[in-house]
Amino acid sequence: MSASVRGALLFLLALAGGLSAQGTIDLPSLRNNPQNNSYPFAGPSMRYQQWFSALEWQLQSAKPIRVTGMWFFAGPGRTGVGGRVVDVEVTMANARPSTYSGTFDNNFVSGRTTVLPRQLITLQAPASNPFPIRLQFRDEFVWDGSSGVVVDIKVFDNGNGNQPYLYDLEYAPFTLGRTTRLFTINNPIARTAATTSANTGLAIRFLFDEALAWPFGSGCIGEGGRVPAHTVDGGLPIPGNSGYQMLLTGAAVQRTGVFLIGASDTRWNGTPLPFDLAPFGGVGCSLLVDLVATATVPTVGGGPGTGIARLPFPLPGQSSYVGASFYSQWIVLDPGASNGVLAVSNGMRHIVAFR
C-alpha cells in the first residue's frame, strides 16, 4: 500500500469510527399480545415464507450486515415435546422494501442464499428453552442495508409423518405492515402461496456480524467486452488483518489500474455521486466514490479482459476505528474500452468490525 493511501485510510478511519460488534436482531419489532403457532416446523409439510419490510431491519441496523444464524422464540404457552426430527431447507434473500409477492420466487430480489441446505434438525421442547429452534447457517446471508428481507423455509418432513402437532412458537399477530407470512401446505416446493397473512409473523432472533466488504454500483465495459470487477481477498476487514487485499479482475492487460479510496459513496466535494465521467472521455462510466487518495497498480494477464491487479491493504491493529466504513473503486486506463479511454469497476464498501 502506498504511503498516501495508508495515510488516507488512517484519516478516514479516525473520522468514521464507532461501535461495532457481533449482535442480534429480534423481529418483528412490534410483538404485542404474542400468541402460539406451530407453523412451519410442526405443521404438515409446507413451503413457508416470512417477509420483513426494509424499515424493520433499518430500525435495528444502519449498515449492511452478515446474518449468521436464526433462533425462534418459544411461544407463551410453552407446549410441545422435544426430540422430533424435521427435514428442512432455509433460504434468505433481499426483498422488495415495502411489498411482497404471492409467487414465492418473486420475493428473492437479490443476494439469494441457501443459508441452511436441506438437512435434519432436532426440535427442543419449548418449555425447556426460550429458543427451542436454533439454526446456525452454513452460508451467511448479506442484508444490503436498504431492502426488505425474506426467509424461505421448506419443510419436507415434520418428524410426525407430516401430521400436524402442537408446538408453541411465538407468533406476532399485529405488526402494522412490517411483516407478512405466506405458505402452502402439503407441498414444500410450491411456486405460489395458498395463504397470505399480512401484518403477522413468527418472532425470530437473527444473529449477525458486521465486518463486511460489499459491492455497489456498476462498472463499464473495457477491453475484451468485459466489465472490470472490484472484489477483495484475504478475509474480512478486521483490525489487524495484514492479509487484506484490494483485487481487480476482468481488466485490460498491461495497463494502469488506478485504485481510489474515499469516505463517501454519495458526495464528492459537494458533487453528488455517482459522477458521470463522460466529460473526461469516460462515456458510459461513473465515479462512485469521493477521491481522498489514489494508488496505481499495473495489470497483468494473458489475454484481452483477463487483467488482474492486487493492492495489499493491511489494516491497522488498533480497535479505535471499529465500526468505520470506507469506499473504493478501480479505474483502468484502457484504450481498448468501448469509449477508447477508460473503464471502471463497481465500488466496494468496507465496514470494519471484529467479526
C-alpha positions in Angstrom: 0.0 0.0 0.0 1.4 3.4 -0.9 2.1 5.9 1.8 -0.7 8.3 0.6 -3.3 5.5 0.6 -2.2 4.3 4.1 -2.4 7.9 5.4 -5.8 8.4 3.8 -7.0 5.1 5.3 -5.9 6.1 8.8 -7.5 9.5 8.4 -10.8 8.1 7.1 -11.0 5.5 9.9 -10.2 8.1 12.6 -13.2 10.2 11.3 -15.6 7.4 10.9 -15.0 5.1 13.9 -17.9 3.9 16.0 -19.3 1.0 18.0 -19.4 -2.4 16.2 -19.8 -5.9 17.4 -21.4 -9.3 16.9 -25.0 -8.8 17.6 -28.6 -9.9 17.5 -31.8 -8.5 15.9 -35.2 -9.5 17.3 -38.1 -9.2 14.8 -40.8 -8.3 14.5 -40.2 -5.1 16.5 -43.9 -4.9 17.3 -44.8 -8.0 19.4 -47.8 -7.0 21.4 -50.2 -9.8 22.5 -47.9 -12.7 21.5 -49.7 -15.9 20.6 -48.8 -19.5 19.9 -48.3 -21.0 16.5 -47.0 -24.4 15.3 -46.1 -23.4 11.7 -43.9 -24.1 9.9 -42.0 -26.8 11.7 -44.9 -28.7 13.3 -47.5 -28.3 10.6 -47.8 -30.6 7.7 -45.1 -30.5 5.0 -45.1 -27.0 3.5 -43.3 -24.1 1.9 -43.3 -21.1 4.2 -42.1 -17.6 3.7 -41.8 -14.6 6.0 -41.3 -11.2 4.6 -39.9 -8.3 6.6 -40.0 -4.7 5.4 -36.8 -2.7 4.9 -38.0 -0.4 7.8 -37.9 -3.4 10.2 -34.3 -4.0 9.5 -33.2 -0.4 9.3 -34.6 0.2 12.8 -32.1 -2.3 14.0 -29.0 -1.7 11.8 -27.9 1.4 9.9 -25.4 -0.6 7.8 -25.4 -3.8 5.8 -24.7 -6.9 7.9 -23.8 -10.6 7.5 -26.6 -12.7 9.0 -25.1 -15.9 10.5 -27.9 -17.6 12.3 -31.6 -17.6 13.2 -33.3 -18.5 16.5 -37.1 -18.9 17.0 -38.7 -17.8 20.2 -40.8 -20.2 22.2 -44.5 -19.3 22.4 -46.2 -18.1 25.6 -47.9 -21.5 26.0 -44.6 -23.4 26.0 -46.4 -26.5 24.9 -44.7 -29.2 22.7 -42.4 -32.2 23.1 -38.7 -32.1 22.2 -36.8 -34.6 20.1 -38.8 -34.6 16.9 -36.5 -34.5 13.8 -37.6 -32.2 11.0 -36.3 -32.3 7.4 -35.9 -28.6 6.3 -34.1 -26.2 3.9 -33.8 -22.5 4.6 -33.1 -19.7 2.1 -32.8 -15.9 2.7 -32.7 -13.0 0.2 -33.0 -9.3 -0.1 -36.6 -8.5 -1.0 -38.7 -5.5 -2.1 -38.6 -2.9 0.7 -42.3 -2.4 1.2 -44.3 -5.1 -0.6 -44.2 -8.8 -1.5 -45.5 -11.3 -4.0 -47.7 -14.3 -3.6 -45.3 -16.1 -6.0 -42.5 -17.3 -3.7 -39.5 -16.9 -6.0 -40.5 -13.4 -6.9 -39.7 -12.3 -3.4 -36.0 -13.2 -4.0 -34.8 -9.8 -5.4 -31.0 -10.1 -4.7 -28.5 -11.9 -2.6 -30.4 -15.2 -2.6 -28.5 -17.6 -0.3 -29.4 -21.1 0.9 -28.2 -20.5 4.4 -29.2 -24.0 5.6 -29.0 -26.7 2.9 -31.6 -29.4 3.3 -30.9 -31.3 6.5 -32.4 -32.8 9.6 -32.8 -30.6 12.7 -34.0 -31.7 16.2 -36.6 -29.6 17.9 -36.2 -28.8 21.6 -39.1 -28.6 24.0 -40.5 -25.0 24.2 -40.9 -25.4 27.9 -37.2 -26.1 28.4 -35.6 -23.5 26.1 -36.6 -19.9 25.3 -35.2 -20.5 21.8 -36.2 -24.2 21.1 -35.1 -24.0 17.4 -31.6 -22.6 16.7 -30.3 -22.6 13.2 -26.6 -21.9 12.6 -26.1 -21.0 9.0 -23.6 -22.8 6.7 -23.5 -19.9 4.3 -24.0 -16.3 5.6 -26.7 -14.1 4.1 -25.8 -10.4 3.5 -28.5 -7.8 4.0 -27.8 -4.9 1.8 -28.9 -2.2 4.2 -31.8 -0.9 2.1 -34.0 -3.8 1.1 -36.6 -5.9 2.8 -35.7 -9.5 3.8 -37.5 -12.8 3.0 -37.0 -16.0 4.9 -38.0 -19.1 2.9 -38.4 -22.4 4.8 -39.2 -25.7 3.1 -40.4 -28.4 5.4 -40.2 -31.8 3.7 -41.0 -33.9 6.8 -42.2 -32.6 10.2 -41.0 -35.6 12.2 -44.5 -36.9 12.8 -45.4 -38.4 9.5 -46.4 -34.9 8.3 -49.4 -35.0 10.7 -49.6 -31.6 12.5 -48.8 -31.4 16.2 -48.8 -28.8 18.9 -45.5 -27.0 19.2 -45.6 -23.4 20.5 -43.6 -20.8 18.8 -44.2 -17.1 19.4 -46.4 -15.5 16.8 -47.0 -11.8 16.4 -50.5 -11.0 15.1 -50.3 -7.2 14.8 -47.1 -5.9 13.1 -48.6 -2.9 11.3 -47.4 -3.8 7.8 -43.9 -4.7 8.8 -44.1 -8.5 8.3 -46.2 -10.9 6.3 -46.2 -14.7 6.2 -47.1 -16.7 3.2 -47.4 -20.5 2.9 -48.7 -23.5 1.1 -49.2 -26.8 3.0 -48.5 -30.3 1.7 -46.1 -29.0 -0.9 -42.6 -27.9 0.1 -41.7 -26.9 -3.5 -44.9 -24.9 -4.2 -44.5 -22.0 -6.5 -47.3 -19.8 -5.2 -48.7 -19.2 -1.7 -52.2 -20.5 -0.9 -52.4 -18.5 2.3 -51.1 -15.0 2.9 -51.3 -13.4 6.4 -50.4 -9.8 6.3 -49.2 -7.9 9.4 -48.3 -11.2 11.1 -45.2 -13.4 11.6 -43.1 -15.6 13.9 -40.8 -13.9 16.3 -37.2 -14.6 15.2 -33.8 -13.6 16.6 -31.2 -13.1 13.9 -27.5 -13.4 14.7 -25.2 -11.2 12.7 -21.6 -10.0 12.3 -20.6 -6.6 10.9 -17.2 -6.9 9.2 -18.2 -6.7 5.6 -16.9 -5.9 2.1 -20.0 -5.2 -0.1 -20.1 -4.3 -3.8 -22.3 -1.5 -5.0 -22.9 0.3 -8.3 -21.9 -0.7 -11.7 -18.7 -0.6 -13.8 -18.4 0.0 -17.6 -17.1 -2.1 -20.4 -13.3 -2.4 -21.1 -11.0 -4.4 -23.3 -12.5 -7.7 -24.5 -16.0 -6.6 -23.8 -15.7 -7.2 -20.1 -16.6 -5.0 -17.2 -13.7 -4.9 -14.6 -14.7 -6.3 -11.2 -13.6 -5.0 -7.8 -13.5 -7.6 -5.0 -11.3 -8.2 -2.0 -9.1 -11.1 -1.0 -7.5 -12.2 2.3 -10.5 -12.3 4.5 -12.7 -9.7 6.1 -12.0 -6.1 7.1 -11.0 -6.9 10.7 -8.5 -4.8 12.7 -5.0 -6.3 12.4 -5.8 -8.3 9.2 -2.4 -7.9 7.5 -3.6 -10.1 4.5 -6.5 -7.9 3.4 -6.1 -7.0 -0.3 -7.9 -5.0 -2.9 -8.5 -7.1 -6.1 -9.2 -6.1 -9.7 -10.2 -8.7 -12.3 -11.5 -8.7 -15.8 -9.5 -5.7 -16.8 -7.3 -4.8 -19.8 -3.9 -6.4 -19.7 -0.6 -4.4 -19.2 -2.5 -1.2 -18.4 -2.5 1.1 -15.4 -5.1 0.3 -12.8 -5.8 3.3 -10.6 -7.2 2.5 -7.1 -9.4 5.1 -5.5 -10.3 5.3 -1.8 -12.8 7.7 -0.2 -15.1 8.4 2.7 -18.4 8.5 0.8 -20.4 7.0 -1.9 -22.9 9.8 -2.1 -21.0 13.1 -2.4 -17.5 14.3 -3.5 -16.7 17.9 -2.6 -20.4 18.8 -2.7 -21.0 17.0 -6.0 -23.5 14.1 -5.9 -22.2 10.6 -6.7 -22.3 8.7 -9.0 -20.5 11.3 -11.1 -20.6 10.9 -14.9 -17.1 10.6 -16.4 -18.2 11.4 -20.0 -16.7 14.9 -19.9 -13.3 13.2 -19.4 -13.7 10.7 -22.1 -15.3 8.0 -20.0 -18.6 7.8 -21.8 -20.8 5.2 -20.1 -18.7 5.2 -16.9 -19.3 6.8 -13.5 -17.2 7.7 -10.5 -18.7 6.0 -7.4 -16.5 7.2 -4.5 -15.0 10.5 -3.4 -11.3 10.9 -4.0 -9.3 11.1 -0.8 -6.3 9.2 -2.2 -5.2 7.0 -5.1 -2.6 4.4 -5.9 -1.5 2.9 -9.3 -1.0 -0.8 -9.9 -0.1 -2.4 -13.3 -2.5 -5.1 -14.6 -1.1 -8.5 -15.6 -2.8 -11.3 -17.6 -2.7 -13.4 -20.6 -5.3 -12.1 -23.0 -7.9 -9.3 -23.6 -10.1 -8.8 -20.5 -8.1 -11.1 -18.3 -6.1 -8.4 -16.5 -5.6 -8.7 -12.7 -4.3 -6.2 -10.2 -3.7 -6.6 -6.5 -3.1 -4.0 -3.9 -2.0 -5.2 -0.4 -4.2 -3.4 2.1 -3.1 -4.4 5.7 -5.5 -3.0 8.3 -4.1 -1.4 11.5 -4.4 -3.5 14.6 -5.9 -0.9 16.9 -9.6 -1.1 17.7 -10.4 2.7 17.8 -11.8 2.6 14.2 -14.0 -0.4 14.6 -17.4 0.5 13.0 -15.9 2.7 10.4 -16.8 2.5 6.7 -14.7 3.5 3.7 -15.2 3.1 -0.1 -13.1 2.1 -3.0 -13.2 1.7 -6.8 -10.8 1.0 -9.7 -10.3 3.0 -12.9 -8.4 1.2 -15.7 -6.7 3.4 -18.3 -7.8 1.4 -21.3 -7.7 2.5 -25.0 -9.4 -0.8 -25.8 -12.5 0.2 -23.8 -15.8 0.9 -25.6 -15.2 4.6 -25.2 -11.5 4.4 -26.2 -10.2 5.9 -22.9 -11.0 4.1 -19.7 -13.1 1.5 -17.9 -14.2 1.5 -14.3 -15.2 -1.2 -11.8 -18.1 -1.4 -9.4 -17.5 0.1 -6.0 -16.9 -1.6 -2.7 -18.0 -0.6 0.8 -15.7 -1.8 3.6 -17.2 -2.0 7.1 -14.5 -2.6 9.8 -15.5 -4.8 12.7 -14.1 -7.6 14.9 -16.3 -10.3 13.2 
